[in-house]
Amino acid sequence: MPDSPAMRHGRSHPWRFAQNGNGGFDQHYPADDPMGIKKAEEKKGLGMKIISLLWLLVAVLVVNCFGAVNVLAWPVPDTGQTKCYNNTEEIPCPAPGEAFYGQDGSYTINPMSYTKLDAAGNKLPDDAASWMMVRDNVTGLIWENKQNRDDVQDYSNPHDADNTYYWYDSNPATNGGYPGAPRNGTDTEDFINALNAANYGGHNDWRLPTFKELDSIVNYGKIYPEVSINEIFFSNTARSNYWSSTTFAHITSYAWTVDFGWSGGGDDPWPKDDSSYYPLYVRAVRSGQTGSLDHLVNNGDGTVTDTETGLMWQQSVVETKMTWEQALSYFENLNLAGHEDWRLPTIKELQSLLDYSRFDPAINPAYFPDTDTSWHWYRSSTNVAGDGGYVWIKNFYDGSDNILDKEYTYGIRFRAVRGGQSRPLVYLVILAPQKDSVWDIGSTMPIRWEPDGLEADIKISLSRQGGMEGSFETIIETTPNDGEYDWTVTGGPSENCVIKMEQADHAANRAVEGPFVIKETDNHDDDGGGCFIRTGKMGCQW
């Protein structure tokens, strides 16, 4: 199997095809495309394989392999991109108000963090030479670590880094309507069954990751030929595509994959069992919280809150023709629903909004009704690492990604986001409550922060209106800057709570975190409920 971007020859996004008179499909681009998507396709080196079959186009509710729902239930990890670029080259990261401020490298929100684990799940130091699993400290997911990358496949060892598999799931409830074909030891179901039969790491609930889970560990700061992942923790990763459990809703004989072999990754729908295509690599995952299908809240003011990720989104689409530089400035200066901290979303944040169980559009139209159904590309703040001229974009027709010239403006759409702390720009860093956590009224909320050496006392306030100016109520006027304060949750419920900490004698030194949820206390048995810390974040259980 080629270990380079050239292996992406099999990529086939249906939005790029129009049925021709011969029963096949022809690739097409907009007529006015002098330097945009077609150029980006060529730059990525994607030799498109034209599909000469009349596919059955079926939208299905995709519930992923072994019961994982295709909804995020954790904060969106940072992309890993720390460098900044203008339209042509790398530059020092600009300050607020300067040109190109607001790009991915301007912010570090939910920085990626991992822990090595031994066979019993015990924590190991970062420099441990041998480890069995990796815990993602942002999402709480536990990942399999691969072994023995020596270009020799060994299917007697499911952890062998050289093994590749075809996609197969015999369960009609989880295979998206197309199971693939069994391969007698070399399909993904055989791989997962082998891990669970061996009780790998003391657990038998290993599964194929969803597409969003797999993309969460991509490091968009890596530059080809580096592997687009943190190799200190995810050793022996192939510079190639890995299977997810998520069926491609547009063509159910395909499943989503993530390419770790190109600058910042990239996604590819891939045939589940077509022998003319290469089998792909697999990395198993376990744990994680099941997402809720009713995680979106229409705030009635032109914004929508995602209670699973803690992000607030602009509900309407911005169709104004803008270059990337113009868009960065536009959203940094946007005042919407009383909030002034909007920004252009990262590529991972854009993906968190997608609903991979549907297409045309691949987003919930009940909450985002004006999503353009004739043109679906949305620009992100994330650069193509090492290339100053291109940025990552997401397609809201089917969920695919691409790269685009920063100066290109034809048919490109935008949507603003807010939420999270930019660590490089604050003196105080709030550790808890985290955005997307949930708290019962009457429970004890442990408020935690990094004091960062400041000697002054801290004022703590709460907004139940998403941080709108004038909406903050004081929790405590002054408390020692020792990093902790326990608060009994009072007041009314809200799905848009934001906490603010500020230096009592110098309000400019402050940090804001949210949104999170405060809810009415549920009646529950003594064996459950209350506030707790789980998978690296605090919350309440009911």
Backbone torsions as a table, in degrees:
resi	resn	phi	psi	omega
1	MET	NA	123.8	-179.4
2	PRO	-59.8	134.8	-177.3
3	ASP	-104.6	58.8	-176.9
4	SER	-157.8	168.6	-179.8
5	PRO	-59.7	-19.9	-177.9
6	ALA	-61.3	-21.8	-178.9
7	MET	-70.5	-5.7	-179.0
8	ARG	-80.2	20.4	-179.9
9	HIS	-60.1	-25.3	-174.3
10	GLY	-83.0	1.7	-176.9
11	ARG	-64.2	132.9	179.8
12	SER	-147.6	98.9	178.9
13	HIS	-90.9	118.8	-176.1
14	PRO	-58.4	-27.1	-179.9
15	TRP	-61.6	-20.5	-177.4
16	ARG	-91.2	5.6	-174.4
17	PHE	-120.8	141.1	172.7
18	ALA	-122.3	136.5	-178.3
19	GLN	-65.5	133.5	178.6
20	ASN	-102.2	-178.5	-175.3
21	GLY	-76.2	-3.8	-177.5
22	ASN	-104.3	12.7	179.8
23	GLY	83.4	4.2	178.9
24	GLY	-109.7	-162.0	-178.1
25	PHE	-130.8	139.5	175.9
26	ASP	-109.8	139.7	177.4
27	GLN	-72.6	141.3	177.9
28	HIS	-142.0	153.6	177.0
29	TYR	-132.4	161.2	175.6
30	PRO	-62.0	146.4	-177.1
31	ALA	-61.2	-38.2	-179.7
32	ASP	-92.1	77.7	-175.1
33	ASP	-135.8	58.7	-173.5
34	PRO	-68.7	-26.5	-175.8
35	MET	-152.8	22.1	-171.6
36	GLY	-102.4	-113.6	-169.1
37	ILE	-67.9	-40.6	179.3
38	LYS	-62.2	-43.0	178.0
39	LYS	-61.8	-40.1	179.0
40	ALA	-64.9	-39.1	176.8
41	GLU	-58.0	-46.2	-178.0
42	GLU	-66.5	-36.0	-179.7
43	LYS	-65.8	-34.9	178.3
44	LYS	-75.2	-12.1	179.1
45	GLY	72.8	36.5	-176.9
46	LEU	-94.5	101.5	175.0
47	GLY	-79.3	104.5	-173.2
48	MET	-70.9	132.9	175.7
49	LYS	-96.8	115.5	-176.5
50	ILE	-76.2	127.5	-177.5
51	ILE	-87.8	122.6	-175.3
52	SER	-106.3	39.9	175.8
53	LEU	-126.3	150.8	173.9
54	LEU	-89.3	98.7	-174.1
55	TRP	-74.5	147.9	171.3
56	LEU	-80.7	113.8	-176.5
57	LEU	-92.3	105.7	-173.9
58	VAL	-128.6	127.6	172.4
59	ALA	-91.6	124.9	-177.2
60	VAL	-125.9	153.7	171.6
61	LEU	-80.7	109.1	-172.0
62	VAL	-92.8	112.9	171.4
63	VAL	-105.6	123.9	-163.4
64	ASN	-81.0	168.7	-171.0
65	CYS	-52.1	132.2	177.8
66	PHE	61.6	33.9	165.7
67	GLY	90.3	4.6	-179.6
68	ALA	-81.3	128.3	179.3
69	VAL	-87.1	140.9	-174.3
70	ASN	-81.0	55.5	176.7
71	VAL	-136.1	133.5	176.2
72	LEU	-64.6	142.2	175.0
73	ALA	-131.5	35.1	-178.2
74	TRP	-158.4	165.4	177.6
75	PRO	-60.5	152.9	178.0
76	VAL	-78.6	119.3	179.8
77	PRO	-64.8	154.3	175.3
78	ASP	-62.3	157.1	-179.2
79	THR	-76.7	-18.8	-174.7
80	GLY	90.4	-0.7	-178.8
81	GLN	-85.5	118.7	-178.4
82	THR	-117.2	-13.6	178.6
83	LYS	-88.9	156.3	-179.4
84	CYS	-120.9	155.9	-175.0
85	TYR	-140.5	151.9	165.7
86	ASN	-94.9	-146.2	-178.2
87	ASN	-82.9	-6.1	-176.7
88	THR	-135.3	-27.0	-171.5
89	GLU	-155.1	170.9	177.8
90	GLU	-69.8	142.0	178.3
91	ILE	-135.7	162.3	170.4
92	PRO	-60.3	140.9	-177.9
93	CYS	-60.6	125.8	-175.4
94	PRO	-71.4	158.1	175.6
95	ALA	-86.3	161.5	176.7
96	PRO	-53.7	134.3	-178.7
97	GLY	94.2	-17.1	178.6
98	GLU	-87.0	161.1	178.4
99	ALA	-59.3	139.7	177.4
100	PHE	73.3	7.3	172.6
101	TYR	-71.2	144.9	-179.9
102	GLY	106.4	-3.6	177.0
103	GLN	-75.3	170.5	-175.6
104	ASP	-49.7	-45.9	-177.7
105	GLY	-66.5	-11.9	177.4
106	SER	-75.2	-18.8	-174.4
107	TYR	-126.9	146.3	168.6
108	THR	-128.7	98.9	-175.6
109	ILE	-118.0	127.0	-175.5
110	ASN	53.3	59.2	-176.7
111	PRO	-57.2	139.4	180.0
112	MET	-59.9	136.6	-176.5
113	SER	-148.7	133.7	-175.1
114	TYR	-134.2	157.4	176.2
115	THR	-133.5	131.7	174.9
116	LYS	-77.4	141.1	-179.3
117	LEU	-126.6	146.2	174.8
118	ASP	-85.9	-172.5	-174.8
119	ALA	-64.4	-22.1	179.1
120	ALA	-97.2	4.1	-179.9
121	GLY	85.3	11.5	179.6
122	ASN	-81.0	145.3	-178.6
123	LYS	-68.5	138.2	177.3
124	LEU	-120.3	157.7	177.0
125	PRO	-67.3	157.6	-177.8
126	ASP	-60.4	-28.8	-177.5
127	ASP	-94.1	13.0	177.3
128	ALA	-58.1	135.2	-177.1
129	ALA	-81.0	-20.2	-178.5
130	SER	-136.7	133.4	178.3
131	TRP	-155.8	159.3	-174.4
132	MET	-104.8	-34.2	-173.8
133	MET	-140.6	167.3	178.7
134	VAL	-132.5	128.3	174.9
135	ARG	-98.8	128.7	172.7
136	ASP	-83.8	114.4	-174.8
137	ASN	-76.4	-10.2	176.3
138	VAL	-90.0	-47.6	-175.5
139	THR	-93.9	-21.1	-175.9
140	GLY	82.9	-1.1	179.9
141	LEU	-72.1	146.9	176.0
142	ILE	-109.8	125.6	-175.3
143	TRP	-111.3	145.3	172.4
144	GLU	-69.9	141.6	171.6
145	ASN	-102.0	142.7	-177.2
146	LYS	-92.6	159.6	-174.9
147	GLN	-132.5	160.0	164.3
148	ASN	55.4	55.3	174.5
149	ARG	-79.0	95.9	-175.0
150	ASP	-135.4	17.1	-179.7
151	ASP	65.3	19.5	176.8
152	VAL	-124.4	117.5	179.4
153	GLN	-75.8	140.7	179.7
154	ASP	-140.4	92.7	-175.7
155	TYR	-75.7	-7.4	171.8
156	SER	-74.3	-15.2	176.7
157	ASN	-118.3	102.3	-177.0
158	PRO	-64.3	-14.8	-179.6
159	HIS	-90.5	-0.7	-179.4
160	ASP	-61.6	125.8	-173.4
161	ALA	-69.3	-15.7	-178.0
162	ASP	-90.7	-10.9	-177.2
163	ASN	-68.9	136.8	173.7
164	THR	-124.5	155.9	-171.1
165	TYR	-140.9	155.6	166.1
166	TYR	-92.1	153.8	-177.1
167	TRP	-79.1	129.1	176.5
168	TYR	-152.3	133.2	175.5
169	ASP	-145.0	110.7	-175.0
170	SER	-76.6	-10.9	-174.7
171	ASN	-84.2	113.4	-178.8
172	PRO	-64.1	-19.4	179.7
173	ALA	-77.6	-16.3	-174.5
174	THR	-127.8	-2.6	-174.3
175	ASN	-96.0	7.9	175.4
176	GLY	70.1	15.9	178.3
177	GLY	94.3	-4.1	178.8
178	TYR	-144.4	111.4	-171.5
179	PRO	-80.0	-16.8	-166.9
180	GLY	79.7	-164.0	-178.0
181	ALA	-130.0	138.3	178.3
182	PRO	-65.5	149.6	-173.7
183	ARG	-128.3	16.1	174.3
184	ASN	56.1	60.5	175.2
185	GLY	99.6	-8.1	-177.7
186	THR	-124.6	29.5	172.8
187	ASP	-116.5	166.4	-173.0
188	THR	-66.0	-31.7	177.9
189	GLU	-67.1	-40.2	175.4
190	ASP	-60.0	-41.9	-179.8
191	PHE	-61.0	-49.8	-179.5
192	ILE	-65.0	-41.3	179.6
193	ASN	-61.9	-36.8	179.6
194	ALA	-64.5	-42.4	178.5
195	LEU	-63.6	-45.5	-177.0
196	ASN	-71.2	-34.7	177.2
197	ALA	-64.8	-33.0	179.6
198	ALA	-84.4	-3.0	-177.8
199	ASN	53.7	47.0	-174.9
200	TYR	-56.6	128.1	-179.3
201	GLY	65.7	17.7	-179.1
202	GLY	80.9	16.0	-177.5
203	HIS	-136.0	152.6	177.8
204	ASN	-126.5	31.2	178.8
205	ASP	-118.8	29.9	175.7
206	TRP	-69.2	151.4	-177.5
207	ARG	-155.2	169.8	171.9
208	LEU	-74.7	135.0	-179.1
209	PRO	-70.9	151.4	170.3
210	THR	-69.8	166.9	-179.7
211	PHE	-61.1	-43.9	-179.7
212	LYS	-65.6	-38.1	177.5
213	GLU	-63.1	-44.8	-178.3
214	LEU	-64.6	-40.6	179.9
215	ASP	-69.9	-21.7	-177.4
216	SER	-64.6	-22.5	-178.8
217	ILE	-98.5	3.6	175.3
218	VAL	-70.7	135.9	175.4
219	ASN	-104.6	106.7	-177.5
220	TYR	-78.5	2.0	175.9
221	GLY	-90.9	-8.9	-178.7
222	LYS	-77.0	145.1	-178.1
223	ILE	-113.9	130.6	179.2
224	TYR	-55.2	134.4	16.6
225	PRO	-94.8	18.5	175.6
226	GLU	-63.9	149.1	172.2
227	VAL	-74.4	138.6	-173.8
228	SER	-83.3	59.7	-179.8
229	ILE	-162.7	161.7	177.8
230	ASN	-78.7	101.4	-174.3
231	GLU	-74.6	-12.7	174.3
232	ILE	-63.0	-34.1	-178.4
233	PHE	-105.0	-39.8	-178.8
234	PHE	-102.8	75.1	-176.1
235	SER	-73.5	161.3	174.7
236	ASN	61.1	27.7	177.8
237	THR	-78.4	130.6	178.8
238	ALA	-75.4	145.2	176.5
239	ARG	-83.7	72.4	-170.8
240	SER	-164.9	-167.3	-176.4
241	ASN	-91.1	144.8	177.1
242	TYR	-123.2	141.6	-180.0
243	TRP	-71.0	145.2	162.5
244	SER	-112.1	171.7	178.3
245	SER	-86.8	-4.6	-170.8
246	THR	-85.1	118.1	176.2
247	THR	-70.7	142.4	176.1
248	PHE	-75.3	109.8	-170.8
249	ALA	-60.8	-28.7	-177.6
250	HIS	-73.9	-37.9	179.2
251	ILE	-135.9	101.7	-167.4
252	THR	-73.2	-7.4	173.1
253	SER	-84.1	2.9	176.1
254	TYR	-113.1	155.6	171.7
255	ALA	-130.5	156.5	-179.9
256	TRP	-76.2	142.0	174.4
257	THR	-130.6	162.6	176.1
258	VAL	-121.2	131.8	-179.0
259	ASP	-95.8	115.0	177.5
260	PHE	-94.2	14.6	-174.5
261	GLY	-108.3	6.2	-178.1
262	TRP	-129.2	158.4	-175.5
263	SER	-56.3	103.3	179.3
264	GLY	90.4	8.4	176.2
265	GLY	86.1	-130.5	-173.6
266	GLY	125.2	155.1	-177.0
267	ASP	-115.6	155.3	178.0
268	ASP	-146.7	122.2	163.6
269	PRO	-68.4	134.9	-172.7
270	TRP	-133.8	138.1	179.0
271	PRO	-58.2	133.2	-175.5
272	LYS	-66.2	-36.5	-171.8
273	ASP	-145.5	23.2	180.0
274	ASP	-80.1	115.3	-175.3
275	SER	-67.8	-14.2	177.2
276	SER	-78.5	-8.0	175.7
277	TYR	-106.4	154.4	177.8
278	TYR	-67.5	143.5	164.5
279	PRO	-68.5	159.0	-172.3
280	LEU	-120.3	170.0	179.3
281	TYR	-80.1	164.0	-178.3
282	VAL	-141.6	141.5	170.2
283	ARG	-133.0	122.0	-174.9
284	ALA	-81.9	158.8	179.7
285	VAL	-140.6	159.8	174.1
286	ARG	-147.9	170.6	177.7
287	SER	70.3	-162.3	-175.4
288	GLY	90.9	153.0	-179.1
289	GLN	-89.7	143.9	176.4
290	THR	-75.5	129.4	-179.2
291	GLY	-73.8	155.9	177.7
292	SER	-96.2	141.4	179.2
293	LEU	-79.9	-8.8	178.3
294	ASP	-115.1	47.9	-173.4
295	HIS	-89.3	-2.7	179.5
296	LEU	-100.0	138.5	-179.4
297	VAL	-126.9	120.5	175.2
298	ASN	-80.4	114.1	-175.6
299	ASN	-81.6	-5.6	176.3
300	GLY	74.5	11.6	-178.9
301	ASP	-129.9	23.5	-178.4
302	GLY	88.8	10.4	179.1
303	THR	-129.6	157.1	177.0
304	VAL	-131.2	130.7	178.0
305	THR	-101.2	132.0	171.9
306	ASP	-96.6	105.9	-175.2
307	THR	-72.5	-14.9	178.0
308	GLU	-79.9	-40.2	-178.4
309	THR	-98.5	-16.1	-178.0
310	GLY	78.5	13.6	179.2
311	LEU	-96.9	145.8	172.8
312	MET	-108.9	133.8	-174.2
313	TRP	-117.1	146.4	167.6
314	GLN	-67.6	128.5	-175.4
315	GLN	-75.4	-38.6	-176.2
316	SER	-87.9	158.8	178.3
317	VAL	-88.9	138.0	173.4
318	VAL	-95.5	115.3	-176.5
319	GLU	-103.4	2.3	179.9
320	THR	-58.4	133.5	176.7
321	LYS	-70.2	120.0	-179.1
322	MET	-144.5	142.8	167.2
323	THR	-72.6	172.4	180.0
324	TRP	-63.1	-43.5	178.9
325	GLU	-60.6	-43.1	179.6
326	GLN	-65.4	-37.9	-179.6
327	ALA	-66.9	-40.6	177.8
328	LEU	-57.1	-47.3	-179.5
329	SER	-66.6	-40.0	-178.4
330	TYR	-58.9	-47.8	-175.0
331	PHE	-79.0	-28.4	175.0
332	GLU	-65.8	-24.9	-178.6
333	ASN	-106.6	8.9	-178.7
334	LEU	-72.4	133.6	172.2
335	ASN	-115.9	109.5	-176.1
336	LEU	-136.8	129.5	178.0
337	ALA	54.5	34.2	177.2
338	GLY	82.0	5.9	-179.3
339	HIS	-111.1	141.3	-178.8
340	GLU	-121.8	13.1	-177.8
341	ASP	-110.2	35.5	177.0
342	TRP	-75.9	159.0	178.9
343	ARG	-155.8	168.1	173.6
344	LEU	-77.4	130.5	-174.7
345	PRO	-71.9	154.3	171.9
346	THR	-74.1	169.2	179.9
347	ILE	-65.2	-33.4	177.7
348	LYS	-71.2	-37.2	177.8
349	GLU	-66.4	-42.0	176.0
350	LEU	-58.3	-43.0	-179.1
351	GLN	-64.1	-34.2	-178.7
352	SER	-62.0	-23.4	-178.4
353	LEU	-83.1	-17.4	-176.8
354	LEU	-74.1	147.9	175.2
355	ASP	-114.3	103.8	-173.5
356	TYR	-80.0	3.9	174.5
357	SER	-87.7	-2.5	-177.2
358	ARG	-140.0	168.3	172.2
359	PHE	-147.1	160.9	178.9
360	ASP	53.4	61.9	1.1
361	PRO	-97.9	163.9	178.3
362	ALA	-91.5	51.0	179.7
363	ILE	-155.2	155.7	-177.8
364	ASN	-74.5	107.6	-175.3
365	PRO	-70.7	-15.8	178.0
366	ALA	-66.8	-28.8	-179.8
367	TYR	-102.8	-25.1	-179.7
368	PHE	-127.9	70.4	-168.8
369	PRO	-70.5	-21.1	-175.7
370	ASP	-99.9	16.9	175.7
371	THR	-59.1	124.3	-172.7
372	ASP	-63.6	123.8	-179.2
373	THR	-95.8	1.0	176.9
374	SER	-104.2	-21.7	177.2
375	TRP	-148.7	131.0	-162.0
376	HIS	-127.0	7.8	-176.1
377	TRP	-83.5	130.4	178.9
378	TYR	-119.8	133.6	-176.1
379	ARG	-85.1	142.7	176.1
380	SER	-108.4	176.0	176.3
381	SER	-90.2	0.5	-171.2
382	THR	-91.7	121.5	177.1
383	ASN	-73.5	157.6	164.0
384	VAL	-76.7	113.9	-172.8
385	ALA	-55.6	129.6	178.5
386	GLY	84.1	-2.3	-178.4
387	ASP	-130.8	106.0	-175.1
388	GLY	-68.9	-14.2	-172.1
389	GLY	-92.8	-7.2	-171.5
390	TYR	-132.1	150.1	176.3
391	VAL	-129.8	160.7	178.0
392	TRP	-80.8	141.6	176.7
393	ILE	-130.9	156.7	178.3
394	LYS	-120.4	142.8	-179.4
395	ASN	-100.3	122.3	-177.7
396	PHE	-95.0	16.6	169.0
397	TYR	-86.0	-50.2	-177.2
398	ASP	-130.3	-4.1	176.6
399	GLY	97.3	3.1	-176.6
400	SER	-76.9	167.4	177.9
401	ASP	-116.9	171.4	174.0
402	ASN	-165.7	-177.7	173.2
403	ILE	-122.0	153.5	-172.1
404	LEU	-143.6	141.5	174.4
405	ASP	-57.8	134.2	-175.8
406	LYS	-64.9	-25.7	-177.3
407	GLU	-87.1	-8.2	-174.8
408	TYR	-76.7	137.4	-176.1
409	THR	-127.4	-7.2	-173.4
410	TYR	-68.1	119.9	170.3
411	GLY	65.8	12.5	-177.8
412	ILE	-87.4	138.3	-178.0
413	ARG	-113.4	165.4	-178.2
414	PHE	-141.2	154.9	172.0
415	ARG	-150.4	130.1	-175.4
416	ALA	-83.6	157.8	177.4
417	VAL	-139.5	156.9	172.7
418	ARG	-146.4	159.2	179.9
419	GLY	127.1	146.6	179.0
420	GLY	92.5	162.1	179.7
421	GLN	-105.2	138.3	172.2
422	SER	-91.5	101.1	-172.1
423	ARG	-56.8	-39.1	-178.6
424	PRO	-66.7	-15.3	-171.7
425	LEU	-107.7	6.7	-178.8
426	VAL	-126.8	151.7	175.9
427	TYR	-87.4	-39.0	176.5
428	LEU	-97.8	140.8	175.7
429	VAL	-123.6	119.4	-179.9
430	ILE	-80.8	125.5	178.4
431	LEU	-95.3	-33.4	179.4
432	ALA	-157.4	142.3	5.1
433	PRO	-74.5	147.3	178.2
434	GLN	-89.9	154.1	173.5
435	LYS	-61.6	142.7	-177.7
436	ASP	82.2	0.6	174.8
437	SER	-78.2	163.3	-175.2
438	VAL	-130.3	134.6	-173.9
439	TRP	-132.7	134.9	174.8
440	ASP	-80.6	139.8	170.5
441	ILE	-61.8	131.4	-177.8
442	GLY	97.4	-13.9	178.2
443	SER	-83.0	167.3	178.3
444	THR	-95.1	120.8	177.3
445	MET	-97.9	112.3	174.6
446	PRO	-78.0	105.9	178.7
447	ILE	-86.1	124.5	-175.3
448	ARG	-131.5	144.4	179.7
449	TRP	-153.0	164.2	174.1
450	GLU	-91.2	114.9	-174.6
451	PRO	-70.2	-22.4	173.2
452	ASP	56.7	32.6	172.0
453	GLY	79.3	-1.7	178.6
454	LEU	-71.2	136.7	-177.8
455	GLU	-94.5	-16.2	-176.6
456	ALA	-73.2	156.5	176.0
457	ASP	-68.3	165.3	-175.9
458	ILE	-118.3	138.6	170.4
459	LYS	-102.4	135.6	-178.6
460	ILE	-120.3	129.9	-178.5
461	SER	-132.6	162.0	-179.5
462	LEU	-133.7	135.4	171.0
463	SER	-112.7	137.4	174.3
464	ARG	-103.3	10.8	-179.0
465	GLN	-123.8	38.2	173.6
466	GLY	71.2	18.4	179.6
467	GLY	88.0	13.8	-179.6
468	MET	-58.7	140.4	179.9
469	GLU	-56.3	132.1	179.7
470	GLY	86.0	-1.1	-176.5
471	SER	-99.5	-0.4	-176.2
472	PHE	-80.6	134.6	173.8
473	GLU	-111.5	143.1	-174.5
474	THR	-76.9	127.4	171.2
475	ILE	-84.4	-48.5	173.4
476	ILE	-150.6	134.4	-174.7
477	GLU	-68.4	-44.5	176.7
478	THR	-144.8	138.5	173.9
479	THR	-146.0	147.7	-179.5
480	PRO	-57.3	143.9	-179.9
481	ASN	-81.6	66.5	-178.5
482	ASP	-108.5	5.1	174.4
483	GLY	90.7	2.0	-179.2
484	GLU	-153.4	142.4	174.4
485	TYR	-155.5	129.1	179.6
486	ASP	-99.1	127.0	-176.8
487	TRP	-121.7	131.4	172.2
488	THR	-80.2	117.9	-173.2
489	VAL	-65.5	123.6	180.0
490	THR	-130.0	175.2	177.4
491	GLY	86.5	-170.3	-175.2
492	GLY	-85.6	167.2	179.2
493	PRO	-76.8	154.5	176.0
494	SER	-163.8	144.7	175.5
495	GLU	-96.8	5.5	-177.2
496	ASN	-129.7	47.3	179.6
497	CYS	-80.8	139.7	178.1
498	VAL	-134.5	133.8	178.3
499	ILE	-104.7	142.2	179.9
500	LYS	-128.2	134.4	172.9
501	MET	-120.3	138.3	179.1
502	GLU	-145.5	149.2	175.9
503	GLN	-63.7	125.2	-169.8
504	ALA	-57.9	-33.5	-177.8
505	ASP	-105.1	8.4	179.1
506	HIS	-157.2	85.4	-170.5
507	ALA	-63.3	-16.5	179.2
508	ALA	-67.1	-26.5	175.4
509	ASN	-85.3	95.4	-173.7
510	ARG	-149.6	166.6	175.6
511	ALA	-142.5	146.9	-179.8
512	VAL	-129.9	137.4	178.7
513	GLU	-138.3	139.9	177.9
514	GLY	151.1	-175.9	3.1
515	PRO	-83.0	156.0	170.7
516	PHE	-136.5	177.7	-169.7
517	VAL	-113.1	133.2	164.9
518	ILE	-113.7	128.3	-173.2
519	LYS	-130.9	161.9	174.9
520	GLU	-61.1	145.4	-179.9
521	THR	-68.4	127.8	175.9
522	ASP	-84.6	151.8	170.7
523	ASN	-85.2	120.4	-179.8
524	HIS	-142.4	162.6	-177.7
525	ASP	-69.1	167.6	-178.0
526	ASP	-67.9	-18.0	-176.5
527	ASP	-84.9	7.3	178.6
528	GLY	-153.8	171.8	175.3
529	GLY	98.2	170.5	-178.3
530	GLY	94.0	178.8	-178.9
531	CYS	-94.7	150.5	-174.4
532	PHE	-159.5	170.6	174.5
533	ILE	-113.4	129.4	-179.7
534	ARG	-140.5	143.5	176.1
535	THR	40.8	44.4	174.5
536	GLY	83.2	2.6	177.4
537	LYS	-139.2	155.9	-176.6
538	MET	-96.1	150.6	177.9
539	GLY	-173.3	-170.8	177.9
540	CYS	-121.3	145.5	-179.4
541	GLN	-111.7	140.9	178.4
542	TRP	-143.6	NA	NA
